[in-house]
Amino acid sequence: MAYKISDDCLGCGACADECPVNAISEKDGKYVINADECVECGACAGVCPVEAPKQD
């Protein structure tokens, strides 16, 4: 299952920098994951300071 970023997102962008397939983009100060592009690697979850990315 693809990852999804919760409302806990601080908007720091650490997850986007870590994503190997560029599936994460910024929208209105928060980050979102394109589920169709996510390869479920978990790299985003590993770098998030508030554990916002979670598997859906």
WOPE-V315752 format. One record per residue. N is the residue number from 1. RES is the residue in three letters. SS is DSSP state (~ for helix, > for strand, _ for the rest). PSI is psi in radians with two decimals (999 if undefined). NEAR is the number of other ideal C-beta (glycine too) atoms within 12 Angstrom. Layout:
N:RES:SS:PSI:NEAR
N:RES:SS:PSI:NEAR
This chain:
1:MET:_:2.42:12
2:ALA:_:2.72:25
3:TYR:>:2.69:34
4:LYS:>:2.48:26
5:ILE:>:2.18:37
6:SER:_:3.04:22
7:ASP:_:-0.13:15
8:ASP:_:-0.17:19
9:CYS:_:2.28:30
10:LEU:_:-0.20:20
11:GLY:_:0.42:23
12:CYS:_:-0.45:23
13:GLY:_:0.03:22
14:ALA:~:-0.68:25
15:CYS:~:-0.75:40
16:ALA:~:-0.68:29
17:ASP:~:-0.50:18
18:GLU:~:-0.38:24
19:CYS:_:2.09:32
20:PRO:_:-0.27:18
21:VAL:_:0.18:21
22:ASN:_:0.75:17
23:ALA:_:-0.03:27
24:ILE:>:2.30:38
25:SER:>:2.81:22
26:GLU:>:2.42:19
27:LYS:>:2.02:14
28:ASP:_:0.73:10
29:GLY:_:-0.06:12
30:LYS:>:2.94:24
31:TYR:>:2.54:34
32:VAL:>:2.66:28
33:ILE:>:2.26:39
34:ASN:_:1.90:21
35:ALA:_:-0.51:19
36:ASP:_:-0.41:10
37:GLU:_:-0.36:18
38:CYS:_:2.28:30
39:VAL:_:0.20:20
40:GLU:_:0.62:23
41:CYS:_:-0.42:22
42:GLY:_:0.08:22
43:ALA:~:-0.67:24
44:CYS:~:-0.73:41
45:ALA:~:-0.57:29
46:GLY:~:-0.38:18
47:VAL:~:-0.15:22
48:CYS:_:2.20:30
49:PRO:_:-0.29:17
50:VAL:_:0.21:21
51:GLU:_:0.72:20
52:ALA:_:-0.69:29
53:PRO:>:2.21:38
54:LYS:>:2.65:23
55:GLN:>:2.32:18
56:ASP:_:999:14
